[in-house]
Amino acid sequence: MWKILIVEDEKPISELVRMNLALAGYECRCVYDGKAAADLLTDHRFDLILLDVMLPEADGFELMEFIRPLAMPVIFLTARADVADRVKGLRLGADDYIVKPFAVAELIARVDVVLRRYYKTDEAIGIGDVVIRPGGHSVTREGKPVELTPKEYELLLLFVQNRGVVLFRDVIYERVWGPGFLGESRTVDLHVQRLRKKLGWETRLVTVHRIGYRLEAEP
């Protein structure tokens, strides 16, 4: 089931959108300000974000800067109909822009279109008993879902795309967290440890002493 995050400070609108998307078969979660959305996105991944522009704490344009590296599609929902605002939202990386008031049927249709366009393939990647479906951002182990944070998922894809290749810690750090991220020096190591535990990859995801990590290629 597709997971959608609704970031809208007007609760009646948020609930209306949530209710109708749920009836259309989507799993929805609502937050009502930019900070709450950023906090939630730190540890949870969604297939699509519906994002209001005029939000308390941090507005939608500011939040978009936070969302962009997470590789999640975004549809802006806003009462601001100015062409300049629409252009700004799209240039920041939004996939669509819907002006309020809008018809629910149109919203659902646009959600469907963005999801189909963004997730063009759901070709599974199998590594042992772990199956990754990039199209749905889902991971299973022995047929059971594995809950990964957004950064753990990005880290997993990086290793999968570079199977058999030694990845330096600084390369991993830059590719997953970005060159401007200021975090602890052991950030990569801690995330690798959690990934190993969740996937049972204690022997498959190996440490290369003083260099970094390598995901062993299939035998």
N, C-alpha and C positions, 0 to 999 in steps of 0.2 A: 504494500500500500504506500502510495506517495505521501511524504510528510511535508506539510506546508507550515511555515511560520508567518503569522499575521502580526505586523507591528503597526498598530493603529491606536491612537490615544482616545478616540471617541468610542466608548464601549458599545453603544448601540450599533454603530456601523461594524465594529469588530465582531460582535456576536452575530449580526446578520450574515456577514461574509463567512464566518466559521460554520454556521448552521447550514448554509446552502452548499458550501464545499463538502461538508460531511455527508450531506444527502447525495452528492455526486460521487462519493466514494473516496474522498481524501481524508487523511488524518491531519488535524489542525491543532496548533497551539498558539495562544495569543499572549502578547506582551504589550505594554501601553506606554513605554518610553524608550528612548534610544539606549540609555545605559543598561536597562534590563535586557534589551535585545543583545547588546554586545556581551554581557555576562553569560547569557544563555548560549550564544554561539561559540563561546570559548570551549565549551565541553560537549556540545550537541551539534549534530549535522542535520540539515534539512534539504529536501530536494528542490524547494522553491521558497522564496521569501516575498511576501506582499508587504511593501514598505511605504508608509505614509511619509510625506516630506516634512510637514510641520509637526514636530514631536517635541515634548519636553526633554530636558537633560542633554540630548544630542539630536540634532535634526537628521532627516533622512539622508541629505547629501553628505553630512559628516559620517554617518553610519556606513554609507556606501564605501567610503575609503577603507573602513575596517573589514567590510564584507568581501571586497574585490579579491584579495589574496586567497580567500577560502574557496573560491571556485564554486559558488552557488548562484543559480540564476535569480534575478530580481525583477519584479514588476512594481513600479511606483504607483501608488494610489494617492491622489492629491487633488485639492480644490484649486491649485495654482495652474491656470490654463495658459500662462504666457509661453510663447514659443521659446524664449530664452531659457526658461526653467526646464522645458522638455528637452531642449538640446543639451543643457548641462547634465541632466539626469542620464541621458543616453551616452554622453561622452564619458561619464564616470563609470559606465559599464552596465547600466540597466538594460534588460532585455525587452522591456515594454513600458509604456507610460499610459495609465488610464486616469482620466479626469473625472472627478466627482461632480454631480451625481452620475452614477453609471447603472446600467441594467445588469442584474445578476447573471442573466444568460450570457451577456457579452463577457463579463469577467470570467466565467467558467470556460467559455470558448477560448479566451486568450491564455488562460492557465494551461489548457490542453495543448495549445499550439506551442507555447514556450517549452513545456516539458518534452514534447515530441522533438522539437528542434534541438534542444540542448542535449538530450540523452538519445543520440541517434542509434546507439548500439547497446545491447545488453549481453554481448558475447562474454561468456564466463571465462575466468582465468583460474585454473586449478593447480594448486601446489600441495601435494600430499592430500591431507584431509581438509585443507582450507580452500574455499571457493570464493573468488572475488568477482562481483558483477559491477563493473565501472558504470554502466548505464543507470543502475539504481543505487549506486553508492552503498552496496550491501556486502557484508562479509559473513560467511558461515564456516563453522568448523564441525566436522562430523554431522553436517546437516542442521546444526543449531546456530541461530544468529549470534554474532559476536559484536558487542557494543564497543565502538571505537570513537574517541574524540576526533574532531576535525584534523588536528595535527597528527594524531596516530594514523589516521587514514591516509593523509598525504605522505607520511613517512613510509607507510606500507607500499603505496603505489610507486614511490621512488625506488625502493628496493626491488620491487617486482620488475620494474622497467629496466633495471640494471643488474639482473641476476648474473652471478658469477664475477661481477666487477667490484673491486675494492673502492668504497666511497670514503673519502677523507671526511673527518668530522666537520671541518669548516665548509666543505662543499654541501654536506647534508644541512648544516645550519642555514646556509644562505638560500638553498633551494626550497626548504620547507618554511623557515621563519622569516626569510628576507634579510637583505644586507643591513637594514636599519633597525632590526630588532635588538633590544637591550634586555637580555635575560641572564640567568645563571650559567656559569661555564659548563655545568653538568646537564644542561637541558636535553641535549641529544642523548646522552647516556641514560638518563632517567626514562625518556620516551622509548628507547630501544628495549630497556628492561621490561617495561609494561607490555610492549608489543610481543616480546618473547613469551611472556607469561600467558597472555590472552590467546595466542595462537599455538602454543606448545612448540615454539621454535627455538628452544634452548640450544639445540645442536645445529639447527639449520641456519640461523642468523648469527654468524660467528664474529668474534672480535678479532681485528687485526692489530696486534700490539703497537701502540703509539701512533697508529694511523687512523683507523676508523672501523668500518664494519663491511661485511660482505654477506649477501644472501646466496647460499650455495645453490648452484644450478642443479636441475634435476639429474639424477644419476642415469 
